[in-house]
Amino acid sequence: MVDDPRVSGPVLVEDRGPVRVVTLNRPEAFNAADETLHRSLARLWPELAAAPDIRAVVLTGSGKAFSAGGDLGLLDRMVRDVDLRDEIMSEAADIVRGMTSVRVPIVAAVNGPAVGLGCSLAAMSDLVVIEEQAYFADPHVALGLVAADGGALTWPLLTSLLRAKEFILLGDRLPADEALRLGLANRVVPRGQSLTVALELANRLAVLPPQAVTETKALLNNALHQAVGSLLAGALDRESASFDEPAFRGNLRKMLQRAGSV
């Protein structure tokens, strides 16, 4: 149950009264999502949604990164194992639908690089605190994958369509100050301060009248829910098909060679 602290594992959940602190916990891999972390994320959001005493959630990463995105080893296994690929894509849908359906506000404490899935998790949060040395990057397209599970759905709602296209299609890094200027973050804070500031915001949200908060969040997220409902399934099908494309396989092979994994 999420009411009990998870003190080990790839996703930690800490009970701080009405606030839950969720920590991605693969610091040795910069919190990249392997099978276990990805599955844990998919299962987490329905549990949080079902807990009656929660008033806000803080999402952060352990170590130096928020999340480096998808684990290269997992991506390689998804190329060769279609059943695994289908399972991960189904979990990706669960993560997006689950996270965007949590009734209480989610505050992202972006303590370091947020890449790929990490970038999407921040974009699906309700408030974003990013440290000055951190950055966003969505390299899906540059790697050869359709950007299906977050950024392409959320960024056009958060900033201009032209800027969303620039950073998603080209995959360039988006520094913290630029993210703030474009409306992709709410606060830029000094190194090491994102969790403190995120908790301050979460505790402010937690003492507000709960029905007013949850119903207003639902209204504000109406366009996001429509985008998820109409676009997500088809987008993930297209991303799954990308794993069979020679361009993606070649790029992944080069990345694995640089990492010493092949």
NUVEX-557345 format. One line per 5 residues: number of its first residue (from 1); their letters; for each residue x, y, z of N, C-alpha, C. Coordinates in Angstrom, 1 decimal, padded with zeros to 4 digits, m for minus. Layout:
NUM) a) X/Y/Z/X/Y/Z/X/Y/Z; ...
***
This chain:
1) mvddp) 000.8/m001.2/000.0/000.0/000.0/000.0/000.9/001.2/000.0; 000.4/002.3/m000.6/001.2/003.5/m000.7/001.3/004.2/000.6; 000.4/003.9/001.6/000.4/004.5/002.9/001.6/004.1/003.7; 002.3/003.0/003.3/003.5/002.5/004.0/004.7/003.0/003.2; 005.7/003.5/003.8/006.9/004.0/003.0/007.6/002.8/002.3
6) rvsgp) 008.0/003.0/001.1/008.8/002.0/000.4/010.2/002.5/000.5; 011.0/001.7/001.2/012.4/002.2/001.6/013.4/001.6/000.6; 012.9/000.7/m000.3/013.8/000.1/m001.3/013.1/m000.1/m002.6; 013.8/m000.4/m003.6/013.2/m000.6/m004.9/013.4/000.5/m005.9; 012.9/000.4/m007.1/013.2/001.4/m008.1/012.3/002.6/m008.0
11) vlved) 011.2/002.5/m007.3/010.4/003.7/m007.1/010.0/003.7/m005.6; 010.5/004.8/m004.9/010.2/004.9/m003.5/009.0/005.8/m003.2; 008.2/005.5/m002.2/007.1/006.3/m001.8/007.2/006.7/m000.4; 007.3/007.9/000.0/007.4/008.4/001.3/006.2/009.2/001.7; 005.6/008.8/002.9/004.4/009.4/003.4/004.9/010.6/004.3
16) rgpvr) 004.5/011.8/003.8/004.7/013.0/004.6/003.4/013.7/004.9; 002.6/013.0/005.7/001.3/013.5/006.0/000.4/013.4/004.8; m000.2/014.6/004.4/m001.0/014.6/003.2/m000.3/014.6/001.9; 001.0/014.6/002.0/001.9/014.7/000.7/002.6/013.4/000.6; 002.7/012.8/m000.6/003.5/011.7/m000.9/004.7/012.1/m001.7
21) vvtln) 005.9/011.7/m001.3/007.1/012.0/m002.1/007.4/010.7/m002.9; 007.4/010.8/m004.2/007.7/009.7/m005.0/009.1/009.9/m005.6; 010.0/009.0/m005.4/011.4/009.1/m005.9/011.8/008.0/m006.8; 012.2/008.3/m008.1/012.7/007.4/m009.0/014.1/007.0/m008.4; 014.4/005.7/m008.3/015.5/005.2/m007.5/016.4/004.2/m008.2
26) rpeaf) 017.0/004.7/m009.3/018.1/003.9/m010.0/019.2/004.9/m010.2; 019.8/005.5/m009.1/020.8/006.6/m009.3/022.0/006.2/m010.0; 022.4/004.9/m010.0/023.6/004.4/m010.7/023.4/004.4/m012.2; 022.1/004.5/m012.6/021.7/004.5/m014.1/021.0/005.9/m014.4; 021.2/006.9/m013.5/020.6/008.2/m013.7/019.1/008.0/m013.8
31) naade) 018.5/007.0/m013.1/017.1/006.8/m013.0/016.5/006.5/m014.3; 017.3/005.9/m015.2/016.7/005.4/m016.5/015.7/004.3/m016.2; 014.7/004.2/m017.0/013.6/003.2/m016.8/014.0/001.8/m017.4; 014.3/000.9/m016.5/014.4/m000.5/m017.0/013.0/m001.2/m016.8; 012.9/m002.5/m017.0/011.6/m003.1/m016.9/011.0/m002.9/m015.5
36) tlhrs) 011.8/m003.0/m014.5/011.2/m003.0/m013.1/010.8/m001.6/m012.8; 011.6/m000.6/m013.1/011.1/000.8/m012.8/009.9/001.2/m013.6; 009.9/000.8/m014.9/008.8/001.1/m015.7/007.5/000.5/m015.2; 007.6/m000.8/m014.8/006.4/m001.5/m014.3/005.9/m000.8/m013.0; 006.9/m000.5/m012.2/006.5/000.2/m010.9/005.8/001.5/m011.1
41) larlw) 006.3/002.3/m012.1/005.6/003.5/m012.4/004.2/003.3/m012.9; 004.0/002.3/m013.7/002.7/002.0/m014.3/001.7/001.7/m013.2; 002.2/001.0/m012.2/001.3/000.5/m011.1/001.1/001.6/m010.0; 002.0/002.5/m010.0/002.0/003.5/m008.9/000.7/004.4/m008.9; 000.4/005.0/m010.1/m000.6/006.0/m010.1/m002.0/005.6/m009.7
46) pelaa) m002.5/004.4/m010.1/m003.8/004.0/m009.6/m003.8/003.8/m008.0; m002.6/003.4/m007.5/m002.5/003.3/m006.0/m002.6/004.6/m005.4; m001.9/005.6/m005.9/m002.0/006.9/m005.3/m003.4/007.5/m005.5; m004.0/007.3/m006.6/m005.3/007.8/m006.9/m006.4/007.2/m005.9; m006.1/006.0/m005.4/m007.1/005.3/m004.5/m006.9/005.7/m003.1
51) apdir) m005.8/006.3/m002.7/m005.5/006.7/m001.3/m006.3/007.9/m000.9; m007.2/007.8/000.0/m008.2/008.9/000.3/m007.5/010.1/001.0; m006.4/009.9/001.7/m005.8/011.0/002.5/m004.8/011.8/001.8; m004.5/011.5/000.5/m003.5/012.2/m000.2/m004.1/013.6/m000.7; m003.3/014.6/m000.5/m003.7/015.9/m001.0/m002.7/016.5/m002.1
56) avvlt) m001.5/015.9/m002.2/m000.5/016.4/m003.2/000.6/015.3/m003.3; 001.2/015.3/m004.5/002.3/014.4/m004.7/003.5/015.2/m005.2; 004.7/014.8/m004.7/006.0/015.4/m005.2/006.7/014.2/m005.9; 007.2/014.5/m007.1/007.9/013.5/m007.9/009.3/014.0/m008.2; 010.3/013.2/m007.8/011.7/013.6/m008.0/012.6/012.4/m008.3
61) gsgka) 013.9/012.6/m008.5/014.8/011.5/m008.8/015.9/011.4/m007.7; 016.5/010.3/m007.5/017.6/010.1/m006.6/018.9/010.4/m007.3; 019.9/010.9/m006.6/021.2/011.1/m007.2/021.2/012.4/m008.0; 021.9/012.3/m009.1/022.2/013.5/m009.9/021.2/013.8/m011.0; 020.3/012.9/m011.3/019.4/013.1/m012.4/017.9/012.9/m011.9
66) fsagg) 017.1/013.6/m012.7/015.6/013.3/m012.5/015.3/012.0/m013.2; 015.6/011.9/m014.5/015.5/010.6/m015.2/016.2/010.7/m016.5; 017.0/009.7/m016.9/017.7/009.7/m018.2/016.8/009.1/m019.2; 015.6/008.8/m019.0/014.7/008.2/m020.0/014.7/006.7/m020.0; 014.7/006.1/m021.2/014.6/004.7/m021.3/016.0/004.0/m021.2
71) dlgll) 016.1/003.0/m020.4/017.3/002.2/m020.3/017.7/001.6/m021.6; 019.0/001.8/m022.0/019.4/001.3/m023.3/019.3/m000.2/m023.5; 019.6/m000.9/m022.4/019.4/m002.3/m022.4/018.0/m002.8/m022.6; 017.1/m002.0/m022.0/015.6/m002.3/m022.2/015.3/m002.0/m023.7; 015.7/m000.9/m024.2/015.4/m000.6/m025.6/015.9/m001.7/m026.6
76) drmvr) 017.1/m002.2/m026.3/017.7/m003.3/m027.1/016.8/m004.6/m027.0; 016.4/m004.9/m025.8/015.6/m006.1/m025.6/014.2/m005.9/m026.3; 013.7/m004.7/m026.3/012.4/m004.4/m027.0/012.5/m004.6/m028.5; 013.7/m004.3/m029.1/014.0/m004.6/m030.5/013.8/m006.1/m030.8; 014.3/m006.9/m030.0/014.4/m008.3/m030.2/013.2/m009.1/m029.7
81) dvdlr) 012.5/m008.5/m028.8/011.4/m009.3/m028.1/010.1/m008.5/m028.3; 009.3/m008.9/m029.2/008.0/m008.2/m029.5/007.1/m008.2/m028.4; 007.0/m009.4/m027.7/006.1/m009.5/m026.5/006.5/m008.5/m025.4; 007.8/m008.4/m025.2/008.2/m007.4/m024.2/007.9/m006.0/m024.7; 008.1/m005.7/m026.0/007.8/m004.4/m026.5/006.3/m004.1/m026.3
86) deims) 005.4/m005.0/m026.6/004.0/m004.8/m026.4/003.7/m004.5/m024.9; 004.3/m005.2/m024.0/004.1/m005.0/m022.6/004.5/m003.6/m022.1; 005.7/m003.2/m022.6/006.2/m001.9/m022.2/005.3/m000.8/m022.8; 004.8/m001.0/m024.0/003.9/000.0/m024.6/002.6/000.1/m023.9; 002.1/m001.0/m023.4/000.9/m001.1/m022.6/001.1/m000.3/m021.3
91) eaadi) 002.3/m000.6/m020.7/002.6/000.1/m019.5/002.8/001.6/m019.7; 003.3/002.0/m020.8/003.5/003.4/m021.2/002.1/004.1/m021.2; 001.1/003.4/m021.8/m000.2/003.9/m021.8/m000.8/004.1/m020.4; m000.5/003.1/m019.6/m000.9/003.1/m018.2/m000.3/004.3/m017.4; 001.0/004.5/m017.7/001.6/005.6/m017.0/001.0/007.0/m017.4
96) vrgmt) 000.8/007.2/m018.7/000.2/008.5/m019.1/m001.2/008.6/m018.6; m002.0/007.6/m018.8/m003.4/007.7/m018.4/m003.5/007.8/m016.8; m002.7/007.0/m016.2/m002.7/007.0/m014.7/m002.2/008.4/m014.1; m001.1/008.9/m014.6/m000.6/010.1/m014.1/m001.5/011.3/m014.4; m002.1/011.4/m015.6/m002.9/012.5/m015.9/m004.3/012.4/m015.3
101) svrvp) m004.6/011.2/m014.6/m005.9/011.1/m014.0/m005.8/011.2/m012.5; m004.6/011.3/m011.9/m004.5/011.5/m010.5/m005.2/012.8/m010.1; m006.1/012.7/m009.1/m007.0/013.8/m008.8/m006.3/015.0/m008.1; m005.2/014.7/m007.4/m004.5/015.7/m006.6/m003.3/016.3/m007.5; m002.9/017.5/m007.1/m001.7/018.0/m007.9/m000.5/017.3/m007.7
106) ivaav) 000.3/017.2/m008.8/001.6/016.6/m008.8/002.7/017.7/m009.0; 003.6/017.8/m008.1/004.7/018.8/m008.2/006.0/018.0/m008.6; 006.6/018.3/m009.7/007.8/017.7/m010.1/009.0/018.5/m009.6; 009.9/017.8/m008.9/011.2/018.4/m008.4/012.3/017.9/m009.3; 012.6/018.7/m010.3/013.5/018.2/m011.4/014.9/018.6/m010.9
111) ngpav) 015.6/017.6/m010.3/016.9/017.8/m009.6/018.1/017.6/m010.5; 017.8/017.2/m011.8/018.9/017.0/m012.7/018.3/016.8/m014.1; 019.1/016.3/m015.0/018.6/016.1/m016.4/017.3/015.3/m016.4; 016.4/015.7/m017.2/015.1/015.1/m017.5/015.0/014.8/m018.9; 015.3/013.5/m019.3/015.4/013.2/m020.7/014.4/012.1/m021.1
116) glgcs) 013.8/012.2/m022.3/012.9/011.2/m022.8/011.7/011.1/m021.8; 011.6/009.9/m021.2/010.5/009.6/m020.3/010.5/010.6/m019.1; 011.7/010.9/m018.7/011.9/011.9/m017.6/011.3/013.3/m018.0; 011.5/013.7/m019.2/010.9/014.9/m019.7/009.4/014.8/m019.7; 008.9/013.7/m020.1/007.5/013.5/m020.2/006.8/013.5/m018.8
121) laams) 007.5/012.9/m017.8/006.9/012.8/m016.5/006.8/014.3/m015.9; 007.8/015.1/m016.2/007.8/016.5/m015.7/006.6/017.2/m016.4; 006.5/017.0/m017.7/005.5/017.7/m018.5/004.1/017.3/m018.1; 003.9/016.1/m017.5/002.6/015.6/m017.1/002.3/016.0/m015.7; 003.2/016.7/m015.0/003.0/017.2/m013.7/002.2/018.5/m013.7
126) dlvvi) 001.8/018.9/m012.6/000.9/020.1/m012.5/001.7/021.4/m012.2; 002.8/021.2/m011.4/003.8/022.3/m011.2/005.2/021.7/m011.4; 006.1/022.5/m011.9/007.5/022.0/m012.1/008.5/022.9/m011.5; 009.3/022.4/m010.6/010.4/023.1/m010.0/011.7/022.5/m010.6; 012.5/023.3/m011.3/013.7/022.7/m011.9/015.0/023.4/m011.4
131) eeqay) 016.0/022.6/m011.1/017.3/023.2/m010.6/018.0/023.9/m011.8; 018.9/024.8/m011.4/019.5/025.7/m012.4/020.4/024.9/m013.3; 021.0/023.8/m012.9/021.9/023.0/m013.7/021.2/021.9/m014.5; 019.9/021.7/m014.3/019.1/020.7/m015.0/018.7/021.2/m016.3; 018.2/020.2/m017.1/017.7/020.5/m018.4/016.6/019.5/m018.8
136) fadph) 015.8/019.9/m019.8/014.9/018.9/m020.5/015.5/018.6/m021.8; 015.2/017.4/m022.3/015.5/016.9/m023.7/014.7/015.8/m024.0; 014.1/015.8/m025.2/013.3/014.7/m025.7/013.9/014.2/m027.0; 014.8/013.2/m026.9/015.6/012.7/m028.1/014.9/011.6/m028.9; 013.6/011.4/m028.6/012.9/010.3/m029.4/013.2/010.4/m030.9
141) valgl) 012.8/011.5/m031.5/012.9/011.6/m032.9/014.3/011.5/m033.4; 015.2/012.2/m032.7/016.6/012.1/m033.1/017.2/010.7/m033.1; 016.7/009.9/m032.2/017.1/008.5/m032.0/016.4/007.6/m033.1; 015.2/008.1/m033.6/014.5/007.3/m034.6/013.2/006.7/m034.1; 012.7/007.3/m032.9/011.4/006.8/m032.4/010.4/007.9/m032.5
146) vaadg) 009.1/007.5/m032.7/008.0/008.4/m032.6/007.9/008.9/m031.1; 007.8/010.2/m030.9/007.7/010.7/m029.5/006.2/010.6/m029.1; 005.8/009.5/m028.5/004.4/009.2/m028.3/004.0/009.4/m026.8; 004.8/009.2/m025.9/004.3/009.0/m024.5/004.5/010.1/m023.6; 004.1/011.3/m024.0/004.1/012.5/m023.1/004.4/013.8/m023.8
151) galtw) 005.6/014.1/m024.2/006.0/015.4/m024.7/005.1/015.9/m025.9; 004.9/015.0/m026.9/004.2/015.4/m028.0/002.7/015.7/m027.7; 002.2/015.1/m026.6/000.8/015.4/m026.2/000.8/016.6/m025.3; 001.8/016.9/m024.5/001.7/017.9/m023.5/002.3/019.2/m023.9; 003.5/019.2/m024.5/004.2/020.4/m024.8/003.4/021.4/m025.6
156) pllts) 002.7/021.0/m026.6/001.9/022.0/m027.4/000.8/022.7/m026.5; 000.4/022.1/m025.4/m000.5/022.7/m024.5/000.2/023.7/m023.5; 001.5/023.5/m023.3/002.3/024.3/m022.3/003.0/025.5/m022.9; 003.4/025.3/m024.2/004.1/026.4/m024.8/003.6/026.6/m026.3; 004.2/027.3/m027.1/003.7/027.5/m028.5/004.0/026.2/m029.3
161) llrak) 003.1/026.0/m030.3/003.3/024.8/m031.1/004.6/024.8/m031.8; 005.1/026.0/m032.3/006.3/026.1/m033.0/007.5/025.7/m032.1; 007.5/026.2/m030.8/008.6/025.8/m030.0/008.6/024.4/m029.6; 007.3/023.8/m029.4/007.2/022.4/m029.1/007.8/021.6/m030.2; 007.5/021.9/m031.5/008.0/021.2/m032.6/009.5/021.3/m032.7
166) efill) 010.1/022.5/m032.4/011.5/022.6/m032.4/012.2/021.7/m031.5; 011.8/021.7/m030.2/012.6/020.9/m029.2/012.2/019.4/m029.3; 011.1/019.0/m029.8/010.7/017.6/m029.9/011.3/017.0/m031.2; 011.2/017.7/m032.3/011.7/017.2/m033.5/013.3/017.2/m033.6; 013.9/018.2/m033.0/015.4/018.3/m033.1/016.0/017.6/m031.9
171) gdrlp) 015.3/017.5/m030.7/015.8/016.8/m029.6/016.9/017.6/m028.8; 017.0/019.0/m029.0/018.0/019.8/m028.4/017.7/019.9/m026.9; 018.8/020.1/m026.1/018.6/020.4/m024.7/017.9/021.7/m024.5; 017.0/021.7/m023.5/016.3/022.9/m023.1/016.7/023.3/m021.7; 017.6/024.3/m021.5/018.1/024.6/m020.2/017.0/025.1/m019.3
176) adeal) 017.3/025.1/m018.0/016.3/025.5/m017.0/015.7/026.9/m017.2; 016.5/027.9/m017.5/016.0/029.2/m017.6/015.1/029.3/m018.9; 015.5/028.6/m019.9/014.7/028.6/m021.1/013.4/027.9/m020.9; 013.4/026.8/m020.1/012.2/026.1/m019.8/011.2/027.0/m019.0; 011.7/027.8/m018.1/010.9/028.7/m017.4/010.3/029.8/m018.3
181) rlgla) 011.1/030.3/m019.2/010.7/031.4/m020.1/009.6/030.9/m021.0; 009.7/029.6/m021.5/008.7/029.0/m022.4/007.5/028.5/m021.7; 007.4/028.5/m020.4/006.2/028.0/m019.7/006.3/026.5/m019.4; 007.4/025.9/m019.5/007.6/024.4/m019.2/008.0/024.2/m017.8; 008.2/025.2/m017.0/008.6/025.1/m015.6/008.0/026.3/m014.9
186) nrvvp) 007.8/026.2/m013.6/007.2/027.3/m012.7/008.3/028.0/m011.9; 009.3/027.3/m011.5/010.4/027.8/m010.7/011.7/027.3/m011.2; 012.8/028.1/m011.2/014.2/027.7/m011.3/014.8/028.0/m010.0; 015.5/027.0/m009.4/016.0/027.1/m008.0/017.5/026.6/m008.1; 018.3/027.0/m007.1/019.7/026.6/m007.0/019.8/025.1/m006.9
191) rgqsl) 021.0/024.6/m007.3/021.3/023.2/m007.2/021.0/022.6/m005.8; 020.3/021.5/m005.7/020.0/020.9/m004.4/018.7/021.4/m003.7; 018.0/022.4/m004.3/016.9/023.0/m003.7/015.5/022.6/m004.2; 015.5/021.8/m005.3/014.2/021.5/m005.9/013.2/020.7/m005.0; 013.7/019.8/m004.3/012.8/019.0/m003.4/012.2/019.9/m002.3
196) tvale) 013.1/020.8/m001.7/012.6/021.7/m000.7/011.5/022.6/m001.2; 011.7/023.2/m002.3/010.8/024.1/m002.9/009.5/023.4/m003.3; 009.7/022.2/m003.9/008.5/021.4/m004.4/007.7/021.0/m003.2; 008.3/020.6/m002.1/007.5/020.3/m000.8/006.8/021.5/m000.3; 007.4/022.7/m000.4/006.7/023.9/000.1/005.5/024.1/m000.7
201) lanrl) 005.6/024.0/m002.1/004.4/024.1/m002.9/003.3/023.1/m002.6; 003.8/021.8/m002.5/002.9/020.7/m002.2/002.1/020.9/m000.9; 002.8/021.4/000.1/002.2/021.6/001.4/001.2/022.8/001.3; 001.5/023.8/000.5/000.5/024.9/000.3/m000.7/024.3/m000.4; m000.6/023.5/m001.4/m001.7/022.8/m002.0/m002.5/021.9/m001.1
206) avlpp) m001.8/021.2/m000.2/m002.4/020.2/000.6/m003.4/020.8/001.6; m003.2/022.1/002.0/m004.1/022.7/003.0/m005.2/023.5/002.4; m005.3/023.5/001.0/m006.4/024.2/000.4/m007.6/023.3/000.4; m008.8/023.8/000.3/m010.0/023.0/000.3/m009.9/021.9/m000.8; m010.0/020.6/m000.4/m009.6/019.5/m001.4/m010.6/019.4/m002.6
211) qavte) m011.9/019.6/m002.4/m012.8/019.5/m003.5/m012.5/020.6/m004.5; m012.2/021.8/m004.0/m012.0/022.9/m004.9/m010.7/022.7/m005.7; m009.7/022.1/m005.1/m008.4/021.8/m005.8/m008.6/020.7/m006.8; m009.2/019.6/m006.4/m009.3/018.5/m007.4/m010.3/018.8/m008.6; m011.4/019.5/m008.3/m012.3/019.8/m009.4/m011.7/020.9/m010.3
216) tkall) m011.0/021.8/m009.7/m010.3/022.8/m010.6/m009.2/022.2/m011.4; m008.4/021.3/m010.8/m007.4/020.7/m011.6/m008.1/019.9/m012.8; m009.2/019.2/m012.5/m009.8/018.5/m013.6/m010.3/019.4/m014.7; m010.8/020.6/m014.4/m011.2/021.5/m015.4/m009.9/022.0/m016.2; m008.9/022.4/m015.5/m007.7/022.9/m016.2/m007.1/021.8/m017.1
221) nnalh) m007.2/020.5/m016.7/m006.6/019.5/m017.5/m007.6/018.9/m018.6; m008.7/019.6/m018.8/m009.6/019.1/m019.8/m009.0/018.9/m021.2; m008.2/019.8/m021.7/m007.6/019.7/m023.0/m006.6/018.6/m023.0; m005.9/018.4/m021.9/m004.9/017.3/m021.8/m005.6/016.0/m021.9; m006.7/015.8/m021.1/m007.5/014.6/m021.1/m008.0/014.3/m022.5
226) qavgs) m008.4/015.3/m023.2/m008.9/015.1/m024.6/m007.8/014.6/m025.5; m006.6/015.2/m025.4/m005.5/014.8/m026.2/m005.1/013.3/m025.9; m005.0/013.0/m024.6/m004.7/011.6/m024.2/m005.7/010.6/m024.8; m007.0/011.0/m024.6/m008.0/010.1/m025.1/m008.1/009.8/m026.6; m007.8/010.9/m027.3/m007.9/010.8/m028.8/m006.6/010.4/m029.5
231) llaga) m005.4/010.6/m028.9/m004.2/010.4/m029.6/m003.3/009.4/m029.1; m003.4/009.0/m027.8/m002.3/008.2/m027.1/m002.2/006.8/m027.8; m003.3/006.1/m028.0/m003.2/004.7/m028.5/m002.5/004.6/m029.8; m003.0/005.5/m030.7/m002.4/005.5/m032.1/m000.9/005.9/m032.0; m000.6/006.9/m031.2/000.8/007.3/m031.1/001.7/006.2/m030.6
236) ldres) 001.3/005.5/m029.6/002.1/004.4/m029.1/002.2/003.3/m030.1; 001.2/003.0/m030.9/001.3/002.0/m032.0/002.4/002.5/m033.0; 002.5/003.8/m033.2/003.5/004.3/m034.2/004.9/004.2/m033.6; 005.0/004.5/m032.2/006.3/004.4/m031.6/006.7/002.9/m031.6; 005.8/002.0/m031.3/006.2/000.6/m031.3/006.7/000.2/m032.7
241) asfde) 006.1/000.7/m033.8/006.6/000.4/m035.1/008.0/000.9/m035.4; 008.4/002.0/m034.7/009.7/002.6/m034.9/010.8/001.6/m034.5; 010.5/000.7/m033.6/011.6/m000.3/m033.2/012.0/m001.2/m034.3; 011.2/m001.3/m035.4/011.6/m002.1/m036.5/012.3/m001.3/m037.6; 012.4/000.0/m037.4/013.0/000.8/m038.5/014.5/000.7/m038.4
246) pafrg) 015.2/000.6/m039.6/016.7/000.5/m039.6/017.3/001.7/m038.9; 016.8/002.9/m039.1/017.4/004.1/m038.5/017.5/004.0/m037.0; 016.4/003.6/m036.4/016.4/003.5/m034.9/017.4/002.4/m034.5; 017.3/001.2/m035.1/018.2/000.1/m034.8/019.7/000.5/m034.9; 020.0/001.2/m036.0/021.4/001.7/m036.2/021.8/002.7/m035.1
251) nlrkm) 021.0/003.6/m034.8/021.3/004.6/m033.8/021.5/003.9/m032.4; 020.6/003.0/m032.1/020.7/002.3/m030.8/022.0/001.5/m030.7; 022.3/000.9/m031.8/023.6/000.1/m031.8/024.8/001.0/m031.5; 024.8/002.2/m032.1/025.9/003.1/m031.9/025.9/003.5/m030.4; 024.8/003.8/m029.8/024.7/004.2/m028.4/025.2/003.1/m027.5
256) lqrag) 024.8/001.9/m027.8/025.2/000.7/m027.0/026.7/000.5/m027.1; 027.3/000.7/m028.3/028.7/000.6/m028.5/029.5/001.6/m027.7; 028.9/002.9/m027.7/029.6/004.0/m026.9/029.5/003.7/m025.4; 028.4/003.0/m025.0/028.2/002.7/m023.6/029.0/001.4/m023.2; 029.5/000.7/m024.2/030.2/m000.5/m023.9/029.3/m001.7/m023.6
261) sv) 028.1/m001.6/m024.1/027.1/m002.7/m023.8/027.1/m003.7/m024.9; 027.8/m003.5/m026.0/027.8/m004.6/m027.1/029.2/m004.8/m027.5
***
